[in-house]
Amino acid sequence: MKKLSVLMLIGALTVGTLAMTGCGGADNTATDTAADTTTDNTADTTAADTSAADDTAASDFDTSEAISVVSREDGSGTRGAFIELFGVEEKDENGDKVDYTTDEAIITNSTDVMMTTVAGDDYAIGYCSLGSLNDTVKAVTIDGAEATVDNIKSGSYTIARPFNIVTKDGISGVAQDFINYILSADGQQVVSDNGYIAVADNAEAFTSDNSEGKIVVAGSSSVTPVMEKLKEAYETVNGKAEIEIQESDSTTGVTAAIDGTCDIGMASRELKEEETGVSATKIAMDGIAVIVNNNSPVTDLSKDAVKGIFTGDTTTWDEVVK
């Protein structure tokens, strides 16, 4: 009788335990479901907040405000190409080329300073190397064409210019080895991998001659980023080479190559008639992106509109934003 009572008690306890376990599982499931619902609601709220923030930024943009024109310094290859491609530079009655960039323009001395300036002013407009473009600013389309590598290759985006290296005759063996690397399949792959357009599609693989010594490369701040990548890649192949890169502008780079104060000059433009005694070799192509602040509602401009802004004929955003 006692044994029977014990067995009944054990059975009752077992059933109770199972019931409690079942209840616990149900509670956990409900908790998980509630957590999932909360996560979904949080994600929806975050997306809605982001959209609302974008809409608020656009609605706060006062189109009657003056346009803050941001340009590059004299001597910049990017400026030289920009004013030529957009018609800001024109010939006067004597046939001389004149840069008609507005005197009201804010002048910056490098690609990084250009983007920082535009990023800090809701009403700013500027321009920079496509390969250097980042998400701190927004690139506008030009006559409906987006600034992309594919569009430059197809010809639909026409605001593009060459990246050149400039040298004199009789350069050192190690400088020539570096140039051979830049123009090889390996070097051109570095160019493509970093958002620029390779110019030697059928180049052969690189084999270094292991020349040793120091190479000084100087010039364009637009060419500098890809040159830094080429330097890093080349030095892994030829550890005997030491490369120093001095960032400035295209004119300074060309002048340094002419004077012999650098081995290789960098220029984001073609050589001028008066720049003699050196030769230019194209190592890449690059687009020029017209950039505005991320809070700007402007997404597309015509070439004529850009010209009007940079010559000072157009001074407020309501003249181009309808």
Phi and psi restraints in degrees (value plus and minus 20) as a CYANA .aco file:
   2 LYS   PHI     -81.4   -41.4
   2 LYS   PSI     -60.3   -20.3
   3 LYS   PHI     -81.7   -41.7
   3 LYS   PSI     -60.2   -20.2
   4 LEU   PHI     -85.2   -45.2
   4 LEU   PSI     -60.5   -20.5
   5 SER   PHI     -84.0   -44.0
   5 SER   PSI     -60.5   -20.5
   6 VAL   PHI     -83.0   -43.0
   6 VAL   PSI     -64.5   -24.5
   7 LEU   PHI     -81.7   -41.7
   7 LEU   PSI     -59.5   -19.5
   8 MET   PHI     -86.3   -46.3
   8 MET   PSI     -58.6   -18.6
   9 LEU   PHI     -84.9   -44.9
   9 LEU   PSI     -62.8   -22.8
  10 ILE   PHI     -81.9   -41.9
  10 ILE   PSI     -63.1   -23.1
  11 GLY   PHI     -81.2   -41.2
  11 GLY   PSI     -62.1   -22.1
  12 ALA   PHI     -84.0   -44.0
  12 ALA   PSI     -62.3   -22.3
  13 LEU   PHI     -82.9   -42.9
  13 LEU   PSI     -59.9   -19.9
  14 THR   PHI     -83.1   -43.1
  14 THR   PSI     -66.0   -26.0
  15 VAL   PHI     -82.1   -42.1
  15 VAL   PSI     -61.4   -21.4
  16 GLY   PHI     -82.6   -42.6
  16 GLY   PSI     -62.2   -22.2
  17 THR   PHI     -82.7   -42.7
  17 THR   PSI     -64.9   -24.9
  18 LEU   PHI     -82.3   -42.3
  18 LEU   PSI     -60.7   -20.7
  19 ALA   PHI     -83.0   -43.0
  19 ALA   PSI     -61.4   -21.4
  20 MET   PHI     -86.1   -46.1
  20 MET   PSI     -60.3   -20.3
  21 THR   PHI     -81.2   -41.2
  21 THR   PSI     -64.4   -24.4
  22 GLY   PHI     -80.1   -40.1
  22 GLY   PSI     -63.1   -23.1
  23 CYS   PHI     -82.8   -42.8
  23 CYS   PSI     -60.6   -20.6
  24 GLY   PHI     -82.0   -42.0
  24 GLY   PSI     -62.4   -22.4
  25 GLY   PHI     -81.9   -41.9
  25 GLY   PSI     -60.1   -20.1
  26 ALA   PHI     -84.9   -44.9
  26 ALA   PSI     -61.6   -21.6
  27 ASP   PHI     -81.7   -41.7
  27 ASP   PSI     -63.2   -23.2
  28 ASN   PHI     -82.9   -42.9
  28 ASN   PSI     -61.8   -21.8
  29 THR   PHI     -82.0   -42.0
  29 THR   PSI     -63.7   -23.7
  30 ALA   PHI     -82.9   -42.9
  30 ALA   PSI     -60.5   -20.5
  31 THR   PHI     -83.7   -43.7
  31 THR   PSI     -64.5   -24.5
  32 ASP   PHI     -81.5   -41.5
  32 ASP   PSI     -62.6   -22.6
  33 THR   PHI     -83.3   -43.3
  33 THR   PSI     -61.8   -21.8
  34 ALA   PHI     -84.0   -44.0
  34 ALA   PSI     -60.2   -20.2
  35 ALA   PHI     -83.5   -43.5
  35 ALA   PSI     -62.4   -22.4
  36 ASP   PHI     -82.3   -42.3
  36 ASP   PSI     -61.7   -21.7
  37 THR   PHI     -83.2   -43.2
  37 THR   PSI     -61.3   -21.3
  38 THR   PHI     -83.4   -43.4
  38 THR   PSI     -62.0   -22.0
  39 THR   PHI     -81.2   -41.2
  39 THR   PSI     -65.0   -25.0
  40 ASP   PHI     -81.8   -41.8
  40 ASP   PSI     -63.8   -23.8
  41 ASN   PHI     -84.3   -44.3
  41 ASN   PSI     -58.3   -18.3
  42 THR   PHI     -84.4   -44.4
  42 THR   PSI     -63.0   -23.0
  43 ALA   PHI     -82.4   -42.4
  43 ALA   PSI     -63.0   -23.0
  44 ASP   PHI     -83.3   -43.3
  44 ASP   PSI     -61.1   -21.1
  45 THR   PHI     -85.1   -45.1
  45 THR   PSI     -62.1   -22.1
  46 THR   PHI     -81.8   -41.8
  46 THR   PSI     -64.9   -24.9
  47 ALA   PHI     -82.3   -42.3
  47 ALA   PSI     -61.7   -21.7
  48 ALA   PHI     -85.5   -45.5
  48 ALA   PSI     -60.1   -20.1
  49 ASP   PHI     -82.8   -42.8
  49 ASP   PSI     -62.8   -22.8
  50 THR   PHI     -82.3   -42.3
  50 THR   PSI     -65.8   -25.8
  51 SER   PHI     -82.4   -42.4
  51 SER   PSI     -62.0   -22.0
  52 ALA   PHI     -84.4   -44.4
  52 ALA   PSI     -58.9   -18.9
  53 ALA   PHI     -83.8   -43.8
  53 ALA   PSI     -60.6   -20.6
  54 ASP   PHI     -84.3   -44.3
  54 ASP   PSI     -63.9   -23.9
  55 ASP   PHI     -83.9   -43.9
  55 ASP   PSI     -59.8   -19.8
  56 THR   PHI     -83.8   -43.8
  56 THR   PSI     -63.9   -23.9
  57 ALA   PHI     -80.0   -40.0
  57 ALA   PSI     -62.6   -22.6
  58 ALA   PHI     -87.5   -47.5
  58 ALA   PSI     -61.4   -21.4
  59 SER   PHI     -90.8   -50.8
  59 SER   PSI     -44.3    -4.3
  60 ASP   PHI    -100.8   -60.8
  60 ASP   PSI     -28.6    11.4
  61 PHE   PHI     -93.9   -53.9
  61 PHE   PSI      98.7   138.7
  62 ASP   PHI    -114.7   -74.7
  62 ASP   PSI      86.1   126.1
  63 THR   PHI     -89.1   -49.1
  63 THR   PSI     -32.7     7.3
  64 SER   PHI    -100.4   -60.4
  64 SER   PSI     -27.5    12.5
  65 GLU   PHI     -89.9   -49.9
  65 GLU   PSI     133.1   173.1
  66 ALA   PHI     -88.6   -48.6
  66 ALA   PSI     125.5   165.5
  67 ILE   PHI     -98.1   -58.1
  67 ILE   PSI     109.6   149.6
  68 SER   PHI    -110.2   -70.2
  68 SER   PSI      82.9   122.9
  69 VAL   PHI    -104.3   -64.3
  69 VAL   PSI     105.8   145.8
  70 VAL   PHI    -138.8   -98.8
  70 VAL   PSI     104.8   144.8
  71 SER   PHI    -147.8  -107.8
  71 SER   PSI     157.4   197.4
  72 ARG   PHI    -119.8   -79.8
  72 ARG   PSI     148.7   188.7
  73 GLU   PHI     -94.7   -54.7
  73 GLU   PSI     139.4   179.4
  74 ASP   PHI     -79.0   -39.0
  74 ASP   PSI     118.2   158.2
  75 GLY   PHI      80.9   120.9
  75 GLY   PSI     -37.2     2.8
  76 SER   PHI     -92.7   -52.7
  76 SER   PSI     108.9   148.9
  77 GLY   PHI     -87.3   -47.3
  77 GLY   PSI     -52.4   -12.4
  78 THR   PHI     -85.1   -45.1
  78 THR   PSI     -62.8   -22.8
  79 ARG   PHI     -83.1   -43.1
  79 ARG   PSI     -66.0   -26.0
  80 GLY   PHI     -77.2   -37.2
  80 GLY   PSI     -64.5   -24.5
  81 ALA   PHI     -89.6   -49.6
  81 ALA   PSI     -60.5   -20.5
  82 PHE   PHI     -81.3   -41.3
  82 PHE   PSI     -70.2   -30.2
  83 ILE   PHI     -86.7   -46.7
  83 ILE   PSI     -49.7    -9.7
  84 GLU   PHI     -92.4   -52.4
  84 GLU   PSI     -67.8   -27.8
  85 LEU   PHI     -88.8   -48.8
  85 LEU   PSI     -49.5    -9.5
  86 PHE   PHI    -119.4   -79.4
  86 PHE   PSI     -17.9    22.1
  87 GLY   PHI      56.6    96.6
  87 GLY   PSI      -4.0    36.0
  88 VAL   PHI     -91.0   -51.0
  88 VAL   PSI     -47.9    -7.9
  89 GLU   PHI    -116.3   -76.3
  89 GLU   PSI     106.9   146.9
  90 GLU   PHI    -158.4  -118.4
  90 GLU   PSI     141.9   181.9
  91 LYS   PHI    -104.3   -64.3
  91 LYS   PSI     120.6   160.6
  92 ASP   PHI    -106.9   -66.9
  92 ASP   PSI    -190.8  -150.8
  93 GLU   PHI     -85.2   -45.2
  93 GLU   PSI     -39.1     0.9
  94 ASN   PHI    -112.8   -72.8
  94 ASN   PSI     -19.4    20.6
  95 GLY   PHI      65.2   105.2
  95 GLY   PSI     -13.2    26.8
  96 ASP   PHI    -108.6   -68.6
  96 ASP   PSI     121.6   161.6
  97 LYS   PHI     -94.9   -54.9
  97 LYS   PSI     112.8   152.8
  98 VAL   PHI    -147.6  -107.6
  98 VAL   PSI     111.7   151.7
  99 ASP   PHI    -107.5   -67.5
  99 ASP   PSI      93.9   133.9
 100 TYR   PHI    -117.4   -77.4
 100 TYR   PSI       4.0    44.0
 101 THR   PHI     -75.7   -35.7
 101 THR   PSI     113.2   153.2
 102 THR   PHI     -76.5   -36.5
 102 THR   PSI     122.3   162.3
 103 ASP   PHI     -87.5   -47.5
 103 ASP   PSI     -35.9     4.1
 104 GLU   PHI    -101.4   -61.4
 104 GLU   PSI     -25.4    14.6
 105 ALA   PHI     -86.0   -46.0
 105 ALA   PSI     121.1   161.1
 106 ILE   PHI     -99.9   -59.9
 106 ILE   PSI     107.7   147.7
 107 ILE   PHI    -121.4   -81.4
 107 ILE   PSI     107.4   147.4
 108 THR   PHI    -135.2   -95.2
 108 THR   PSI     133.9   173.9
 109 ASN   PHI    -129.7   -89.7
 109 ASN   PSI      -7.8    32.2
 110 SER   PHI    -183.2  -143.2
 110 SER   PSI     147.1   187.1
 111 THR   PHI     -82.2   -42.2
 111 THR   PSI     -64.7   -24.7
 112 ASP   PHI     -82.7   -42.7
 112 ASP   PSI     -63.0   -23.0
 113 VAL   PHI     -86.2   -46.2
 113 VAL   PSI     -57.1   -17.1
 114 MET   PHI     -77.3   -37.3
 114 MET   PSI     -71.9   -31.9
 115 MET   PHI     -87.1   -47.1
 115 MET   PSI     -58.1   -18.1
 116 THR   PHI     -83.2   -43.2
 116 THR   PSI     -60.2   -20.2
 117 THR   PHI     -84.8   -44.8
 117 THR   PSI     -65.6   -25.6
 118 VAL   PHI     -87.0   -47.0
 118 VAL   PSI     -59.4   -19.4
 119 ALA   PHI     -84.0   -44.0
 119 ALA   PSI     -44.1    -4.1
 120 GLY   PHI    -116.0   -76.0
 120 GLY   PSI     -15.9    24.1
 121 ASP   PHI    -158.3  -118.3
 121 ASP   PSI      91.8   131.8
 122 ASP   PHI     -76.3   -36.3
 122 ASP   PSI     -46.4    -6.4
 123 TYR   PHI    -125.2   -85.2
 123 TYR   PSI      -4.0    36.0
 124 ALA   PHI    -109.2   -69.2
 124 ALA   PSI     135.1   175.1
 125 ILE   PHI    -161.2  -121.2
 125 ILE   PSI     119.4   159.4
 126 GLY   PHI    -172.2  -132.2
 126 GLY   PSI    -176.8  -136.8
 127 TYR   PHI    -177.0  -137.0
 127 TYR   PSI     132.5   172.5
 128 CYS   PHI    -178.0  -138.0
 128 CYS   PSI     150.3   190.3
 129 SER   PHI     -81.0   -41.0
 129 SER   PSI     113.6   153.6
 130 LEU   PHI     -80.6   -40.6
 130 LEU   PSI     -58.7   -18.7
 131 GLY   PHI     -86.7   -46.7
 131 GLY   PSI     -40.8    -0.8
 132 SER   PHI    -117.2   -77.2
 132 SER   PSI     -25.6    14.4
 133 LEU   PHI     -81.2   -41.2
 133 LEU   PSI     116.1   156.1
 134 ASN   PHI    -154.7  -114.7
 134 ASN   PSI    -198.7  -158.7
 135 ASP   PHI    -102.8   -62.8
 135 ASP   PSI     -10.9    29.1
 136 THR   PHI     -96.1   -56.1
 136 THR   PSI     -36.4     3.6
 137 VAL   PHI    -154.9  -114.9
 137 VAL   PSI     154.1   194.1
 138 LYS   PHI    -142.6  -102.6
 138 LYS   PSI     109.1   149.1
 139 ALA   PHI    -106.6   -66.6
 139 ALA   PSI     112.2   152.2
 140 VAL   PHI    -112.3   -72.3
 140 VAL   PSI     135.1   175.1
 141 THR   PHI     -98.4   -58.4
 141 THR   PSI     131.9   171.9
 142 ILE   PHI    -134.4   -94.4
 142 ILE   PSI      95.8   135.8
 143 ASP   PHI      32.0    72.0
 143 ASP   PSI      18.5    58.5
 144 GLY   PHI      65.6   105.6
 144 GLY   PSI     -25.6    14.4
 145 ALA   PHI    -119.4   -79.4
 145 ALA   PSI     109.8   149.8
 146 GLU   PHI    -101.6   -61.6
 146 GLU   PSI     125.3   165.3
 147 ALA   PHI     -99.6   -59.6
 147 ALA   PSI      73.1   113.1
 148 THR   PHI    -155.1  -115.1
 148 THR   PSI     141.0   181.0
 149 VAL   PHI     -80.1   -40.1
 149 VAL   PSI     -65.3   -25.3
 150 ASP   PHI     -82.0   -42.0
 150 ASP   PSI     -60.6   -20.6
 151 ASN   PHI     -89.7   -49.7
 151 ASN   PSI     -50.9   -10.9
 152 ILE   PHI     -89.3   -49.3
 152 ILE   PSI     -62.7   -22.7
 153 LYS   PHI     -83.2   -43.2
 153 LYS   PSI     -58.2   -18.2
 154 SER   PHI     -99.6   -59.6
 154 SER   PSI     -36.6     3.4
 155 GLY   PHI      72.8   112.8
 155 GLY   PSI     -20.8    19.2
 156 SER   PHI     -95.9   -55.9
 156 SER   PSI     -46.8    -6.8
 157 TYR   PHI    -130.0   -90.0
 157 TYR   PSI      94.1   134.1
 158 THR   PHI    -120.5   -80.5
 158 THR   PSI     -20.8    19.2
 159 ILE   PHI    -107.5   -67.5
 159 ILE   PSI      61.1   101.1
 160 ALA   PHI    -163.0  -123.0
 160 ALA   PSI     137.3   177.3
 161 ARG   PHI    -169.7  -129.7
 161 ARG   PSI     145.6   185.6
 162 PRO   PHI    -105.1   -65.1
 162 PRO   PSI     133.6   173.6
 163 PHE   PHI    -123.6   -83.6
 163 PHE   PSI      98.2   138.2
 164 ASN   PHI    -134.6   -94.6
 164 ASN   PSI     130.0   170.0
 165 ILE   PHI    -127.5   -87.5
 165 ILE   PSI     124.6   164.6
 166 VAL   PHI    -141.8  -101.8
 166 VAL   PSI     108.5   148.5
 167 THR   PHI    -161.0  -121.0
 167 THR   PSI     138.3   178.3
 168 LYS   PHI    -117.3   -77.3
 168 LYS   PSI     147.5   187.5
 169 ASP   PHI     -87.4   -47.4
 169 ASP   PSI     132.6   172.6
 170 GLY   PHI      57.0    97.0
 170 GLY   PSI      13.3    53.3
 171 ILE   PHI     -90.8   -50.8
 171 ILE   PSI     142.6   182.6
 172 SER   PHI     -86.8   -46.8
 172 SER   PSI     140.6   180.6
 173 GLY   PHI     -81.2   -41.2
 173 GLY   PSI     -60.7   -20.7
 174 VAL   PHI     -91.1   -51.1
 174 VAL   PSI     -53.6   -13.6
 175 ALA   PHI     -86.0   -46.0
 175 ALA   PSI     -60.6   -20.6
 176 GLN   PHI     -86.4   -46.4
 176 GLN   PSI     -56.2   -16.2
 177 ASP   PHI     -84.2   -44.2
 177 ASP   PSI     -59.9   -19.9
 178 PHE   PHI     -85.0   -45.0
 178 PHE   PSI     -62.4   -22.4
 179 ILE   PHI     -82.3   -42.3
 179 ILE   PSI     -61.7   -21.7
 180 ASN   PHI     -79.1   -39.1
 180 ASN   PSI     -57.4   -17.4
 181 TYR   PHI     -86.2   -46.2
 181 TYR   PSI     -65.5   -25.5
 182 ILE   PHI     -77.1   -37.1
 182 ILE   PSI     -59.2   -19.2
 183 LEU   PHI    -110.9   -70.9
 183 LEU   PSI     -20.3    19.7
 184 SER   PHI    -101.8   -61.8
 184 SER   PSI     152.7   192.7
 185 ALA   PHI     -79.6   -39.6
 185 ALA   PSI     -56.5   -16.5
 186 ASP   PHI     -85.6   -45.6
 186 ASP   PSI     -67.8   -27.8
 187 GLY   PHI     -85.8   -45.8
 187 GLY   PSI     -61.0   -21.0
 188 GLN   PHI     -88.2   -48.2
 188 GLN   PSI     -46.2    -6.2
 189 GLN   PHI     -87.7   -47.7
 189 GLN   PSI     -58.2   -18.2
 190 VAL   PHI     -81.1   -41.1
 190 VAL   PSI     -62.2   -22.2
 191 VAL   PHI     -77.5   -37.5
 191 VAL   PSI     -70.5   -30.5
 192 SER   PHI     -85.4   -45.4
 192 SER   PSI     -61.8   -21.8
 193 ASP   PHI     -82.5   -42.5
 193 ASP   PSI     -41.8    -1.8
 194 ASN   PHI    -125.1   -85.1
 194 ASN   PSI      -0.6    39.4
 195 GLY   PHI      67.6   107.6
 195 GLY   PSI      -8.9    31.1
 196 TYR   PHI    -125.8   -85.8
 196 TYR   PSI     156.8   196.8
 197 ILE   PHI    -127.7   -87.7
 197 ILE   PSI      98.0   138.0
 198 ALA   PHI     -86.3   -46.3
 198 ALA   PSI     129.2   169.2
 199 VAL   PHI    -138.1   -98.1
 199 VAL   PSI     -26.0    14.0
 200 ALA   PHI    -141.6  -101.6
 200 ALA   PSI      57.2    97.2
 201 ASP   PHI     -85.3   -45.3
 201 ASP   PSI     -50.9   -10.9
 202 ASN   PHI    -124.7   -84.7
 202 ASN   PSI       5.4    45.4
 203 ALA   PHI     -87.4   -47.4
 203 ALA   PSI     134.3   174.3
 204 GLU   PHI    -112.2   -72.2
 204 GLU   PSI     142.5   182.5
 205 ALA   PHI     -83.7   -43.7
 205 ALA   PSI     132.0   172.0
 206 PHE   PHI    -110.8   -70.8
 206 PHE   PSI     118.5   158.5
 207 THR   PHI    -150.3  -110.3
 207 THR   PSI      97.7   137.7
 208 SER   PHI     -95.9   -55.9
 208 SER   PSI     128.5   168.5
 209 ASP   PHI    -113.2   -73.2
 209 ASP   PSI     -13.8    26.2
 210 ASN   PHI      39.9    79.9
 210 ASN   PSI      12.0    52.0
 211 SER   PHI     -81.9   -41.9
 211 SER   PSI     130.0   170.0
 212 GLU   PHI    -143.9  -103.9
 212 GLU   PSI     137.4   177.4
 213 GLY   PHI     117.2   157.2
 213 GLY   PSI    -197.3  -157.3
 214 LYS   PHI    -124.1   -84.1
 214 LYS   PSI     121.4   161.4
 215 ILE   PHI    -142.3  -102.3
 215 ILE   PSI     108.7   148.7
 216 VAL   PHI    -125.5   -85.5
 216 VAL   PSI     102.3   142.3
 217 VAL   PHI    -136.4   -96.4
 217 VAL   PSI     108.1   148.1
 218 ALA   PHI    -158.8  -118.8
 218 ALA   PSI     127.7   167.7
 219 GLY   PHI     117.2   157.2
 219 GLY   PSI    -161.1  -121.1
 220 SER   PHI     -63.1   -23.1
 220 SER   PSI     109.5   149.5
 221 SER   PHI     -92.3   -52.3
 221 SER   PSI     -38.6     1.4
 222 SER   PHI     -97.2   -57.2
 222 SER   PSI     -56.7   -16.7
 223 VAL   PHI     -99.0   -59.0
 223 VAL   PSI     -46.5    -6.5
 224 THR   PHI     -72.3   -32.3
 224 THR   PSI     -66.7   -26.7
 225 PRO   PHI     -76.5   -36.5
 225 PRO   PSI     -65.3   -25.3
 226 VAL   PHI     -93.1   -53.1
 226 VAL   PSI     -50.9   -10.9
 227 MET   PHI     -86.0   -46.0
 227 MET   PSI     -55.8   -15.8
 228 GLU   PHI     -81.4   -41.4
 228 GLU   PSI     -61.4   -21.4
 229 LYS   PHI     -87.3   -47.3
 229 LYS   PSI     -59.4   -19.4
 230 LEU   PHI     -85.8   -45.8
 230 LEU   PSI     -59.9   -19.9
 231 LYS   PHI     -79.2   -39.2
 231 LYS   PSI     -70.2   -30.2
 232 GLU   PHI     -78.0   -38.0
 232 GLU   PSI     -65.3   -25.3
 233 ALA   PHI     -87.8   -47.8
 233 ALA   PSI     -62.4   -22.4
 234 TYR   PHI     -85.4   -45.4
 234 TYR   PSI     -60.1   -20.1
 235 GLU   PHI     -88.0   -48.0
 235 GLU   PSI     -38.3     1.7
 236 THR   PHI     -97.6   -57.6
 236 THR   PSI     -43.0    -3.0
 237 VAL   PHI    -108.4   -68.4
 237 VAL   PSI     -60.6   -20.6
 238 ASN   PHI    -144.2  -104.2
 238 ASN   PSI      72.8   112.8
 239 GLY   PHI     -91.8   -51.8
 239 GLY   PSI     -25.8    14.2
 240 LYS   PHI    -107.5   -67.5
 240 LYS   PSI     -27.7    12.3
 241 ALA   PHI    -115.5   -75.5
 241 ALA   PSI     122.8   162.8
 242 GLU   PHI    -143.0  -103.0
 242 GLU   PSI     103.6   143.6
 243 ILE   PHI    -138.2   -98.2
 243 ILE   PSI     107.2   147.2
 244 GLU   PHI    -131.5   -91.5
 244 GLU   PSI     106.0   146.0
 245 ILE   PHI    -129.7   -89.7
 245 ILE   PSI     104.6   144.6
 246 GLN   PHI    -132.0   -92.0
 246 GLN   PSI      91.6   131.6
 247 GLU   PHI    -106.1   -66.1
 247 GLU   PSI     110.2   150.2
 248 SER   PHI    -172.3  -132.3
 248 SER   PSI    -130.3   -90.3
 249 ASP   PHI    -163.4  -123.4
 249 ASP   PSI     154.7   194.7
 250 SER   PHI     -82.4   -42.4
 250 SER   PSI     -65.5   -25.5
 251 THR   PHI     -82.6   -42.6
 251 THR   PSI     -61.7   -21.7
 252 THR   PHI     -83.7   -43.7
 252 THR   PSI     -59.1   -19.1
 253 GLY   PHI     -84.7   -44.7
 253 GLY   PSI     -64.5   -24.5
 254 VAL   PHI     -84.0   -44.0
 254 VAL   PSI     -64.6   -24.6
 255 THR   PHI     -81.1   -41.1
 255 THR   PSI     -60.9   -20.9
 256 ALA   PHI     -84.2   -44.2
 256 ALA   PSI     -57.3   -17.3
 257 ALA   PHI     -88.0   -48.0
 257 ALA   PSI     -60.3   -20.3
 258 ILE   PHI     -84.1   -44.1
 258 ILE   PSI     -64.0   -24.0
 259 ASP   PHI     -94.6   -54.6
 259 ASP   PSI     -36.1     3.9
 260 GLY   PHI      63.0   103.0
 260 GLY   PSI      -6.6    33.4
 261 THR   PHI    -104.6   -64.6
 261 THR   PSI     -26.7    13.3
 262 CYS   PHI    -159.2  -119.2
 262 CYS   PSI     139.5   179.5
 263 ASP   PHI    -102.9   -62.9
 263 ASP   PSI     -57.8   -17.8
 264 ILE   PHI    -154.8  -114.8
 264 ILE   PSI     103.9   143.9
 265 GLY   PHI    -112.7   -72.7
 265 GLY   PSI     132.7   172.7
 266 MET   PHI    -136.3   -96.3
 266 MET   PSI     112.1   152.1
 267 ALA   PHI    -161.5  -121.5
 267 ALA   PSI     112.0   152.0
 268 SER   PHI    -118.1   -78.1
 268 SER   PSI      20.7    60.7
 269 ARG   PHI    -182.0  -142.0
 269 ARG   PSI     153.8   193.8
 270 GLU   PHI    -100.1   -60.1
 270 GLU   PSI     142.8   182.8
 271 LEU   PHI     -89.3   -49.3
 271 LEU   PSI     126.7   166.7
 272 LYS   PHI    -106.2   -66.2
 272 LYS   PSI     142.1   182.1
 273 GLU   PHI     -78.0   -38.0
 273 GLU   PSI     -56.6   -16.6
 274 GLU   PHI    -101.0   -61.0
 274 GLU   PSI     -27.3    12.7
 275 GLU   PHI    -110.4   -70.4
 275 GLU   PSI      66.1   106.1
 276 THR   PHI    -128.1   -88.1
 276 THR   PSI     146.8   186.8
 277 GLY   PHI      66.7   106.7
 277 GLY   PSI     -19.1    20.9
 278 VAL   PHI    -157.3  -117.3
 278 VAL   PSI     144.6   184.6
 279 SER   PHI    -148.1  -108.1
 279 SER   PSI     130.9   170.9
 280 ALA   PHI    -127.2   -87.2
 280 ALA   PSI     119.1   159.1
 281 THR   PHI    -145.3  -105.3
 281 THR   PSI     104.2   144.2
 282 LYS   PHI     -94.6   -54.6
 282 LYS   PSI     108.4   148.4
 283 ILE   PHI    -132.9   -92.9
 283 ILE   PSI     -35.0     5.0
 284 ALA   PHI    -188.2  -148.2
 284 ALA   PSI     147.3   187.3
 285 MET   PHI    -137.6   -97.6
 285 MET   PSI     130.8   170.8
 286 ASP   PHI    -165.0  -125.0
 286 ASP   PSI     122.6   162.6
 287 GLY   PHI    -105.4   -65.4
 287 GLY   PSI     140.0   180.0
 288 ILE   PHI    -129.9   -89.9
 288 ILE   PSI     100.6   140.6
 289 ALA   PHI    -115.3   -75.3
 289 ALA   PSI     113.9   153.9
 290 VAL   PHI    -106.5   -66.5
 290 VAL   PSI     105.1   145.1
 291 ILE   PHI    -140.1  -100.1
 291 ILE   PSI     127.2   167.2
 292 VAL   PHI    -152.0  -112.0
 292 VAL   PSI     151.0   191.0
 293 ASN   PHI     -85.8   -45.8
 293 ASN   PSI     128.9   168.9
 294 ASN   PHI     -82.6   -42.6
 294 ASN   PSI     -42.4    -2.4
 295 ASN   PHI    -104.6   -64.6
 295 ASN   PSI     -26.0    14.0
 296 SER   PHI     -95.1   -55.1
 296 SER   PSI     119.0   159.0
 297 PRO   PHI     -99.6   -59.6
 297 PRO   PSI     -25.6    14.4
 298 VAL   PHI     -90.7   -50.7
 298 VAL   PSI     107.1   147.1
 299 THR   PHI    -144.0  -104.0
 299 THR   PSI     -42.1    -2.1
 300 ASP   PHI    -165.5  -125.5
 300 ASP   PSI     120.0   160.0
 301 LEU   PHI    -157.6  -117.6
 301 LEU   PSI     129.7   169.7
 302 SER   PHI    -104.0   -64.0
 302 SER   PSI     142.1   182.1
 303 LYS   PHI     -80.5   -40.5
 303 LYS   PSI     -58.3   -18.3
 304 ASP   PHI     -84.8   -44.8
 304 ASP   PSI     -57.6   -17.6
 305 ALA   PHI     -85.7   -45.7
 305 ALA   PSI     -61.2   -21.2
 306 VAL   PHI     -83.5   -43.5
 306 VAL   PSI     -63.2   -23.2
 307 LYS   PHI     -79.6   -39.6
 307 LYS   PSI     -65.5   -25.5
 308 GLY   PHI     -81.0   -41.0
 308 GLY   PSI     -58.0   -18.0
 309 ILE   PHI     -86.6   -46.6
 309 ILE   PSI     -66.3   -26.3
 310 PHE   PHI     -99.6   -59.6
 310 PHE   PSI     -38.0     2.0
 311 THR   PHI    -110.7   -70.7
 311 THR   PSI     -28.1    11.9
 312 GLY   PHI      70.1   110.1
 312 GLY   PSI     -16.5    23.5
 313 ASP   PHI     -91.8   -51.8
 313 ASP   PSI     -50.6   -10.6
 314 THR   PHI    -131.5   -91.5
 314 THR   PSI     102.8   142.8
 315 THR   PHI    -139.7   -99.7
 315 THR   PSI     -37.1     2.9
 316 THR   PHI    -146.6  -106.6
 316 THR   PSI     134.2   174.2
 317 TRP   PHI     -89.0   -49.0
 317 TRP   PSI     -44.9    -4.9
 318 ASP   PHI     -89.3   -49.3
 318 ASP   PSI     -30.0    10.0
 319 GLU   PHI     -99.0   -59.0
 319 GLU   PSI     -36.8     3.2
 320 VAL   PHI    -143.7  -103.7
 320 VAL   PSI     -39.4     0.6
 321 VAL   PHI    -121.0   -81.0
 321 VAL   PSI      95.0   135.0
